[in-house]
Amino acid sequence: MLEARRRIDGHVRETPMLRADVAGVRLWLKCEFLQHAGVFKTRGAFNRQLSALERGELDPATGIVVASGGNAGLANAYAARRLGVKATVFVPVTAPQVKIDRLTDYGAAVRQIGAEYADAYESACDYAATSGALFCHAYDQVEICAGAGTIAEEIFAAAPDVTTIVVAVGGGGLFSGLSASADGRAGIVAVEPQQIPTMHAALTAGAPVDVKVSGVAADSLGARRIGDIAFARAMAAPPRSVLVSDDAIVAARNELWQSFRIAAEYGAATAYAAISSGAYQPARDENVAVIICGANTDPGTLM
């Protein structure tokens, strides 16, 4: 994690912590929605691409390829543009237009394939095999996870008394990095939509399993199954697994806007929904940091 932090220093923002005590909970909001490209994934994107450039594994002209519901594509396209690298991004046809437009603005070649992330992923893997482009996984590569884990280092530097980190889980890249970085320093609460319980289902089954993908947060938390790295971390250091309804996610997103003027996307509001809905009730002695991880949303839908 420290190596990743050194590598991406100067390429990413150190995002602020906002004190936001709610209903007696000592709460910090980690404002990662202010990251370049509007999402935490920019950390892992830079770490992956810079590492590959250091090893001579990335030809800028051939470039990188990524499959994404939108956010991993944005992060990698942004990093690629900054590093002078070609980027090709595969997304499902359900990806929000606001994300497609930004991908195009970043200069990425966008290919819309299939109805789910899994369909885009298969096509991206085929493209990497035939083109020689560097494959940048949305969540299940060590460099991607390590980049995300640098968030925890910033949390502890700003608020050393944090005892619990609450994070939304899709494929599990952010969880993986945080779990490794916070091990022995803070507990992790892993929050998922009831409609996409990738980690919860894996913990129940004892192995990663496919789940159906639907609901308001599917564009950013729409992995069909938890990543292998995330599952291994969950086995090594079990998190508190919490599920929240779509109604709770929508209400949390609205509350973030009304109370803090944070324009979070649904996936990014999922972690906060665990607190605001009462699905997770911290103990009296907990100091909680909630990661608001992305802001790639249509502001016209905020209430």
C-alpha positions in Angstrom: 0.0 0.0 0.0 2.8 2.4 0.8 4.5 1.6 -2.5 1.2 2.3 -4.3 0.9 5.6 -2.4 4.4 6.6 -3.5 3.8 5.6 -7.1 0.5 7.5 -7.5 1.6 10.6 -5.5 1.1 13.7 -7.7 -1.3 11.9 -10.0 -4.3 11.7 -7.6 -5.9 14.0 -5.1 -5.7 13.5 -1.4 -9.5 13.9 -0.8 -10.9 15.7 2.3 -12.6 14.2 5.3 -15.9 15.9 6.4 -17.1 15.6 10.0 -20.8 14.7 9.7 -22.1 13.3 13.0 -25.6 11.8 12.4 -28.1 10.6 15.0 -25.4 10.4 17.7 -22.9 8.5 15.5 -19.4 10.0 15.4 -19.1 10.1 11.7 -16.6 11.1 9.0 -17.3 11.2 5.3 -14.3 10.5 3.2 -15.0 12.6 0.1 -13.6 10.4 -2.6 -16.2 11.6 -5.0 -13.9 14.6 -5.4 -11.2 12.4 -6.9 -10.1 12.9 -10.5 -12.7 11.4 -12.8 -15.2 11.6 -10.0 -14.4 8.1 -8.6 -12.0 6.3 -6.2 -11.0 4.0 -9.0 -8.6 6.6 -10.4 -6.1 5.5 -7.7 -6.0 1.9 -8.9 -6.0 2.9 -12.5 -2.8 5.0 -12.1 -1.2 2.3 -10.0 -1.8 -0.3 -12.6 -0.7 1.7 -15.6 2.3 3.3 -13.9 3.4 -0.1 -12.7 3.1 -1.6 -16.2 5.0 1.3 -17.7 7.8 0.8 -15.1 8.1 -2.9 -16.1 7.9 -2.2 -19.8 4.6 -4.1 -20.1 2.6 -1.2 -21.5 3.0 0.1 -25.1 1.3 3.5 -25.1 0.4 3.1 -28.8 -1.3 -0.2 -28.2 -2.7 1.1 -24.9 -5.0 -0.3 -22.2 -8.4 -2.0 -22.3 -10.9 -2.1 -19.5 -14.4 -3.5 -19.0 -16.7 -1.3 -16.9 -20.1 -0.3 -15.8 -18.7 3.2 -16.4 -16.5 4.2 -13.4 -13.5 1.9 -14.0 -13.6 3.0 -17.6 -13.6 6.7 -16.6 -10.7 6.2 -14.1 -8.6 4.3 -16.6 -9.4 6.6 -19.5 -8.4 9.6 -17.4 -5.2 8.0 -16.2 -4.4 6.9 -19.8 -4.9 10.4 -21.1 -2.6 11.9 -18.5 0.1 9.3 -19.2 -0.2 9.5 -23.0 -1.7 6.0 -23.4 -4.4 4.8 -25.8 -7.6 3.6 -24.0 -10.3 1.3 -25.1 -13.3 0.9 -22.8 -16.0 -1.8 -23.1 -19.3 -1.0 -21.3 -22.7 -2.6 -21.3 -25.5 -0.8 -23.2 -27.1 0.0 -19.9 -24.2 2.3 -18.9 -25.5 5.9 -18.1 -25.1 8.4 -20.9 -23.4 10.8 -18.5 -20.6 8.3 -18.2 -20.4 7.5 -21.9 -20.1 11.2 -22.6 -17.3 11.7 -20.1 -15.4 8.6 -21.5 -15.6 10.2 -24.9 -14.4 13.5 -23.5 -11.3 11.7 -22.0 -10.5 10.4 -25.5 -11.3 6.8 -25.0 -12.6 4.5 -27.7 -16.0 3.3 -26.3 -17.6 0.0 -27.2 -21.0 -0.9 -25.8 -21.5 -4.6 -25.5 -24.3 -6.6 -23.8 -26.7 -5.9 -21.0 -24.3 -6.4 -18.0 -20.8 -5.8 -16.9 -20.0 -9.5 -17.4 -20.8 -9.2 -21.1 -18.5 -6.2 -21.5 -15.8 -8.1 -19.5 -15.8 -11.0 -21.8 -15.4 -8.8 -24.9 -12.6 -6.8 -23.2 -10.7 -10.0 -22.5 -11.0 -11.0 -26.1 -9.8 -7.6 -27.2 -6.8 -7.8 -24.9 -5.8 -11.2 -26.2 -6.0 -10.2 -29.9 -4.6 -6.6 -29.7 -1.9 -6.9 -27.0 -3.5 -4.1 -25.0 -2.8 -4.1 -21.3 -5.9 -5.4 -19.5 -6.9 -3.3 -16.5 -9.4 -5.1 -14.4 -12.2 -3.1 -12.8 -11.6 -4.6 -9.4 -9.7 -7.9 -9.3 -6.0 -7.1 -9.8 -3.5 -6.6 -7.0 -2.4 -3.2 -8.3 -6.0 -2.0 -8.7 -6.8 -3.0 -5.1 -3.6 -1.5 -3.7 -4.3 1.8 -5.3 -7.8 1.8 -3.7 -6.2 0.9 -0.4 -4.3 4.2 -0.2 -7.6 5.8 0.9 -7.3 4.1 4.2 -3.8 5.6 4.8 -5.4 9.1 4.2 -8.2 8.3 6.6 -5.9 7.3 9.4 -3.6 10.3 8.8 -6.6 12.7 9.1 -8.5 10.9 11.8 -6.3 8.4 13.8 -9.2 7.5 16.1 -11.3 6.0 13.3 -12.3 2.5 14.4 -14.6 1.5 11.6 -14.6 2.0 7.8 -17.9 1.6 6.0 -17.6 0.8 2.3 -19.9 -0.1 -0.6 -19.1 -3.4 -2.3 -19.6 -4.5 -5.9 -16.7 -6.5 -7.3 -14.8 -5.8 -4.1 -11.7 -3.9 -5.3 -12.2 -1.0 -2.8 -13.0 -3.4 0.0 -9.9 -5.5 -0.7 -7.5 -2.5 -0.6 -9.1 -1.1 2.5 -9.2 -4.4 4.3 -5.5 -5.0 3.7 -4.5 -1.4 4.7 -6.8 -1.2 7.8 -6.0 -4.7 9.1 -5.4 -4.4 12.8 -6.3 -0.8 12.9 -10.0 -0.6 12.0 -12.9 -2.9 11.3 -14.7 -2.9 7.9 -18.4 -2.8 7.3 -19.1 -4.1 3.7 -22.4 -2.7 2.4 -24.2 -4.1 -0.6 -27.6 -3.5 -2.3 -30.0 -6.3 -1.5 -30.4 -6.8 -5.3 -26.7 -7.4 -5.9 -25.3 -9.2 -2.8 -22.0 -10.5 -4.3 -20.1 -10.7 -1.1 -23.0 -11.7 1.1 -23.8 -14.6 -1.2 -20.1 -15.7 -1.3 -19.8 -15.6 2.5 -23.0 -17.7 2.7 -21.9 -20.2 0.1 -18.3 -20.4 1.2 -17.1 -19.4 -2.3 -17.7 -16.7 -4.9 -21.0 -17.4 -6.7 -23.0 -15.6 -9.4 -25.9 -13.3 -8.4 -28.5 -11.6 -10.4 -27.8 -8.0 -11.2 -30.5 -5.3 -10.9 -31.5 -2.2 -9.0 -30.6 1.5 -8.8 -26.8 0.9 -8.2 -26.2 -1.7 -10.9 -24.2 0.7 -13.1 -21.4 1.0 -10.5 -21.9 -2.1 -8.2 -23.1 -4.4 -10.9 -20.5 -7.2 -10.8 -22.1 -10.6 -11.1 -19.8 -12.1 -8.5 -17.2 -11.0 -6.0 -13.6 -10.9 -7.1 -11.2 -13.6 -5.9 -9.0 -11.0 -4.1 -11.9 -9.6 -2.2 -13.2 -13.1 -1.2 -9.7 -14.0 0.0 -9.6 -10.8 2.1 -13.0 -11.5 3.5 -11.9 -15.0 4.5 -8.7 -13.6 6.1 -10.4 -10.7 7.9 -14.2 -11.1 7.8 -16.1 -7.9 7.5 -19.5 -7.0 8.9 -21.7 -7.8 5.9 -24.8 -5.5 5.6 -27.5 -5.3 2.9 -29.6 -2.3 2.1 -32.7 -1.8 0.0 -32.9 0.3 -3.1 -35.3 2.6 -1.2 -32.7 3.1 1.4 -30.0 3.9 -1.2 -32.3 6.4 -2.9 -33.1 8.1 0.5 -29.4 8.1 1.4 -28.4 9.8 -1.9 -31.1 12.4 -1.4 -29.9 13.0 2.2 -26.3 13.4 1.1 -27.5 16.1 -1.3 -29.9 17.8 1.0 -27.7 17.8 4.1 -24.2 18.2 2.6 -24.7 19.1 -1.0 -22.8 16.0 -2.1 -23.9 14.8 -5.5 -23.3 11.1 -5.0 -24.2 8.4 -7.5 -26.4 5.5 -6.2 -23.4 3.2 -5.7 -21.6 5.8 -3.7 -24.6 6.4 -1.5 -24.9 2.7 -0.7 -22.3 2.9 2.2 -24.0 5.9 3.7 -27.4 4.1 3.4 -26.2 1.5 6.0 -25.9 4.4 8.6 -28.9 6.5 7.5 -31.3 3.5 7.3 -30.1 1.9 10.6 -29.0 -1.3 8.8 -25.7 -0.8 10.6 -25.9 0.7 14.0 -22.4 1.6 15.4 -21.6 1.0 19.0 -21.3 4.0 21.3 -17.5 3.9 21.3 -17.1 3.6 17.5 -15.6 6.4 15.3 -16.9 5.7 11.8 -15.6 6.7 8.4 -18.0 6.3 5.5 -16.4 6.4 2.0 -18.5 8.4 -0.5 -16.7 6.9 -3.5 -18.2 8.4 -6.7 -20.1 11.3 -8.2 -20.6 10.3 -11.8 -24.4 10.9 -11.8 -26.9 13.0 -13.5 -27.4 16.0 -11.3 -30.9 16.5 -12.7 -32.0 13.4 -10.8 -31.1 14.8 -7.4 -34.0 15.9 -5.1 
